């Protein structure tokens, strides 16, 4: 089973709700739980599909350093 699934789902919800800091923090928790960069990027893509450009912009915070 894929690791970090709960975290990426939570990150998706934060992206849809416009919580930029939540996306950044949860993305790091997902990485710590074993999610890959590709899985995080896929989650941001799903946020875009469901929430459009605002969710994509918020989701991009997953890659904030």
MMTF fields as JSON, N, C-alpha, C and O atoms, coordinates in Angstrom:
{
  "mmtfVersion": "1.0.0",
  "mmtfProducer": "UNKNOWN",
  "numBonds": 259,
  "numAtoms": 260,
  "numGroups": 65,
  "numChains": 1,
  "numModels": 1,
  "chainsPerModel": [1],
  "groupsPerChain": [65],
  "chainIdList": ["A"],
  "bondAtomList": [4, 2, 8, 6, 12, 10, 16, 14, 20, 18, 24, 22, 28, 26, 32, 30, 36, 34, 40, 38, 44, 42, 48, 46, 52, 50, 56, 54, 60, 58, 64, 62, 68, 66, 72, 70, 76, 74, 80, 78, 84, 82, 88, 86, 92, 90, 96, 94, 100, 98, 104, 102, 108, 106, 112, 110, 116, 114, 120, 118, 124, 122, 128, 126, 132, 130, 136, 134, 140, 138, 144, 142, 148, 146, 152, 150, 156, 154, 160, 158, 164, 162, 168, 166, 172, 170, 176, 174, 180, 178, 184, 182, 188, 186, 192, 190, 196, 194, 200, 198, 204, 202, 208, 206, 212, 210, 216, 214, 220, 218, 224, 222, 228, 226, 232, 230, 236, 234, 240, 238, 244, 242, 248, 246, 252, 250, 256, 254],
  "bondOrderList": [1, 1, 1, 1, 1, 1, 1, 1, 1, 1, 1, 1, 1, 1, 1, 1, 1, 1, 1, 1, 1, 1, 1, 1, 1, 1, 1, 1, 1, 1, 1, 1, 1, 1, 1, 1, 1, 1, 1, 1, 1, 1, 1, 1, 1, 1, 1, 1, 1, 1, 1, 1, 1, 1, 1, 1, 1, 1, 1, 1, 1, 1, 1, 1],
  "groupList": [{"groupName": "UNK", "atomNameList": ["N", "CA", "C", "O"], "elementList": ["N", "C", "C", "O"], "formalChargeList": [0, 0, 0, 0], "bondAtomList": [1, 0, 2, 1, 3, 2], "bondOrderList": [1, 1, 2], "singleLetterCode": "X", "chemCompType": "L-PEPTIDE LINKING"}],
  "groupTypeList": [0, 0, 0, 0, 0, 0, 0, 0, 0, 0, 0, 0, 0, 0, 0, 0, 0, 0, 0, 0, 0, 0, 0, 0, 0, 0, 0, 0, 0, 0, 0, 0, 0, 0, 0, 0, 0, 0, 0, 0, 0, 0, 0, 0, 0, 0, 0, 0, 0, 0, 0, 0, 0, 0, 0, 0, 0, 0, 0, 0, 0, 0, 0, 0, 0],
  "groupIdList": [1, 2, 3, 4, 5, 6, 7, 8, 9, 10, 11, 12, 13, 14, 15, 16, 17, 18, 19, 20, 21, 22, 23, 24, 25, 26, 27, 28, 29, 30, 31, 32, 33, 34, 35, 36, 37, 38, 39, 40, 41, 42, 43, 44, 45, 46, 47, 48, 49, 50, 51, 52, 53, 54, 55, 56, 57, 58, 59, 60, 61, 62, 63, 64, 65],
  "secStructList": [7, 7, 6, 6, 2, 2, 2, 2, 2, 2, 2, 2, 2, 2, 2, 2, 2, 6, 7, 2, 2, 2, 2, 2, 2, 2, 2, 2, 2, 2, 2, 2, 2, 6, 7, 7, 2, 2, 2, 2, 2, 2, 2, 2, 2, 2, 2, 2, 2, 2, 2, 2, 2, 2, 2, 2, 2, 2, 2, 4, 4, 4, 4, 7, 7],
  "xCoordList": [0.84, 0.0, 0.875, 1.981, 0.365, 1.094, 1.175, 0.2, 2.318, 2.513, 2.226, 2.473, 1.706, 1.423, 0.089, -0.152, -0.789, -2.078, -2.936, -3.49, -3.048, -3.885, -3.382, -4.171, -2.086, -1.519, -1.79, -2.111, -1.665, -1.912, -3.385, -3.708, -4.284, -5.713, -5.993, -6.762, -5.369, -5.529, -4.965, -5.55, -3.832, -3.236, -4.181, -4.32, -4.827, -5.798, -6.916, -7.3, -7.433, -8.512, -8.051, -8.787, -6.854, -6.339, -6.16, -6.425, -5.719, -5.571, -6.926, -7.042, -7.938, -9.277, -9.87, -10.663, -9.488, -10.022, -9.173, -9.525, -8.057, -7.23, -6.291, -5.917, -5.902, -5.02, -3.566, -3.076, -2.903, -1.548, -0.554, 0.229, -0.578, 0.365, 0.075, 0.996, -1.198, -1.564, -1.029, -0.528, -1.13, -0.606, 0.893, 1.38, 1.614, 3.07, 3.43, 4.291, 2.778, 3.08, 2.702, 3.466, 1.54, 1.081, 1.888, 2.111, 2.329, 3.188, 4.467, 4.935, 5.021, 6.225, 5.923, 6.751, 4.751, 4.358, 4.168, 4.519, 3.612, 3.44, 4.797, 4.97, 5.751, 7.104, 7.698, 8.293, 7.533, 8.071, 7.4, 8.007, 6.141, 5.411, 5.709, 5.254, 6.48, 6.879, 6.3, 6.556, 5.52, 4.989, 6.13, 7.042, 6.065, 7.091, 6.714, 5.574, 7.681, 7.413, 6.372, 5.529, 6.431, 5.436, 4.036, 3.077, 3.902, 2.596, 2.064, 0.868, 2.949, 2.539, 2.121, 1.114, 2.883, 2.539, 1.202, 0.399, 0.965, -0.311, -1.467, -2.532, -1.257, -2.289, -2.592, -3.754, -1.562, -1.766, -2.543, -3.395, -2.25, -2.99, -4.462, -5.319, -4.756, -6.155, -6.841, -8.003, -6.126, -6.68, -7.059, -8.102, -6.214, -6.508, -7.768, -8.603, -7.9, -9.081, -10.365, -11.377, -10.333, -11.535, -11.744, -12.886, -10.66, -10.792, -10.297, -10.364, -9.796, -9.351, -8.055, -7.295, -7.828, -6.581, -6.345, -5.207, -7.373, -7.101, -6.528, -5.618, -7.048, -6.539, -5.135, -4.318, -4.848, -3.5, -2.481, -1.403, -2.83, -1.92, -1.678, -0.543, -2.738, -2.585, -1.798, -0.925, -2.104, -1.417, 0.067, 0.849, 0.461, 1.885, 2.713, 3.933, 2.067, 2.785, 3.345, 4.152, 2.94, 3.5, 4.987, 5.72, 5.426, 6.825, 7.602, 8.725, 6.998, 7.651, 8.801, 8.665, 9.919, 11.105, 11.232, 12.16],
  "yCoordList": [-1.195, 0.0, 1.244, 1.25, 2.268, 3.524, 4.203, 4.223, 4.748, 5.447, 6.935, 7.492, 7.566, 8.99, 9.341, 10.499, 8.341, 8.584, 9.553, 10.502, 9.325, 10.206, 11.644, 12.587, 11.796, 13.131, 13.813, 15.001, 13.075, 13.706, 14.056, 15.066, 13.248, 13.574, 14.836, 15.7, 14.934, 16.134, 17.35, 18.432, 17.179, 18.264, 18.708, 19.904, 17.756, 18.064, 18.939, 19.934, 18.569, 19.345, 20.764, 21.722, 20.904, 22.238, 23.064, 24.266, 22.442, 23.173, 23.666, 24.794, 22.831, 23.22, 24.318, 25.131, 24.344, 25.348, 26.618, 27.566, 26.635, 27.827, 28.023, 29.155, 26.942, 27.016, 26.755, 25.628, 27.805, 27.671, 27.113, 26.221, 27.63, 27.139, 25.687, 24.913, 25.317, 23.931, 23.008, 21.925, 23.426, 22.622, 22.4, 21.277, 23.464, 23.356, 22.416, 21.55, 22.583, 21.747, 20.289, 19.386, 20.063, 18.689, 17.995, 16.787, 18.736, 18.134, 17.597, 16.514, 18.347, 17.874, 16.664, 15.76, 16.634, 15.45, 14.248, 13.125, 14.483, 13.399, 12.845, 11.631, 13.737, 13.291, 12.44, 11.393, 12.894, 12.154, 10.79, 9.839, 10.703, 9.436, 8.519, 7.375, 9.017, 8.168, 8.527, 7.821, 9.604, 10.014, 10.547, 11.213, 10.246, 10.717, 12.094, 12.538, 12.753, 14.046, 13.895, 14.773, 12.781, 12.539, 12.408, 12.902, 11.755, 11.6, 12.941, 13.216, 13.76, 15.091, 15.939, 16.645, 15.871, 16.609, 16.124, 16.932, 14.832, 14.288, 14.83, 15.142, 14.939, 15.473, 16.93, 17.337, 17.709, 19.102, 19.147, 20.015, 18.219, 18.139, 17.837, 18.392, 16.966, 16.647, 17.881, 18.156, 18.614, 19.856, 20.812, 21.462, 20.897, 21.752, 21.282, 22.096, 19.978, 19.453, 19.787, 20.108, 19.715, 19.953, 21.423, 21.87, 22.186, 23.55, 24.628, 25.812, 24.238, 25.235, 25.922, 25.432, 27.068, 27.804, 28.208, 28.125, 28.643, 28.982, 27.804, 27.989, 26.611, 25.427, 25.067, 24.593, 25.284, 25.02, 25.966, 25.541, 27.236, 28.218, 27.873, 27.919, 27.531, 27.139, 25.842, 25.71, 24.88, 23.593, 23.695, 22.861, 24.714, 24.901, 25.122, 24.96, 25.489, 25.661, 24.34, 24.342, 23.229, 21.932, 21.87, 21.05, 22.732, 22.72, 23.909, 24.172, 24.624, 25.769, 25.287, 24.303, 25.959, 25.568, 26.448, 26.279],
  "zCoordList": [0.0, 0.0, 0.0, 0.539, -0.602, -0.702, 0.659, 1.411, 0.962, 2.234, 2.043, 0.973, 3.081, 3.023, 2.391, 2.049, 2.231, 1.568, 2.38, 1.825, 3.673, 4.501, 4.434, 4.377, 4.441, 4.399, 3.061, 3.028, 1.958, 0.655, 0.493, -0.132, 1.041, 0.979, 1.798, 1.377, 2.958, 3.785, 3.061, 3.115, 2.386, 1.611, 0.5, 0.245, -0.159, -1.209, -0.652, -1.267, 0.507, 1.127, 1.445, 1.208, 1.975, 2.285, 1.011, 1.013, -0.056, -1.325, -1.823, -2.302, -1.711, -2.161, -1.292, -1.767, -0.02, 0.905, 0.971, 1.673, 0.24, 0.176, 1.349, 1.656, 2.01, 3.171, 2.751, 2.827, 2.313, 1.759, 2.769, 2.44, 4.0, 5.015, 5.373, 5.634, 5.386, 5.652, 4.575, 4.877, 3.327, 2.218, 2.404, 2.276, 2.703, 2.862, 4.005, 3.853, 5.142, 6.304, 6.078, 6.417, 5.513, 5.321, 4.229, 4.305, 3.217, 2.193, 2.838, 2.488, 3.764, 4.463, 5.336, 5.446, 5.956, 6.725, 5.803, 6.164, 4.611, 3.642, 3.209, 3.093, 2.972, 2.604, 3.728, 3.474, 4.96, 6.107, 6.25, 6.743, 5.814, 5.89, 4.711, 4.686, 3.721, 2.61, 1.263, 0.287, 1.166, -0.133, -1.005, -0.515, -2.287, -3.224, -3.775, -3.642, -4.389, -5.026, -6.133, -6.32, -6.867, -7.919, -7.337, -7.929, -6.194, -5.56, -5.062, -5.154, -4.541, -4.091, -5.295, -5.238, -6.369, -7.587, -8.157, -8.624, -8.12, -8.596, -7.759, -8.292, -6.465, -5.58, -5.919, -5.93, -6.194, -6.597, -7.917, -8.106, -8.822, -10.08, -9.868, -10.556, -8.927, -8.603, -8.007, -8.308, -7.172, -6.618, -7.745, -7.687, -8.766, -9.916, -10.641, -11.035, -10.813, -11.501, -10.76, -11.385, -9.438, -8.643, -8.306, -8.201, -8.132, -7.643, -8.576, -8.245, -9.749, -10.713, -10.314, -9.479, -10.934, -10.73, -9.278, -8.816, -8.53, -7.123, -6.329, -5.521, -6.55, -5.85, -6.325, -5.535, -7.598, -8.113, -7.473, -7.058, -7.399, -6.796, -5.326, -4.852, -4.615, -3.213, -3.109, -2.251, -3.981, -3.964, -4.248, -3.792, -4.998, -5.307, -4.055, -4.081, -2.962, -1.7, -1.177, -0.247, -1.748, -1.385, -1.72, -1.167, -2.62, -3.062, -2.535, -2.966, -1.602, -0.978, -0.123, 0.604, -0.197, 0.6, 1.816, 2.607]
}
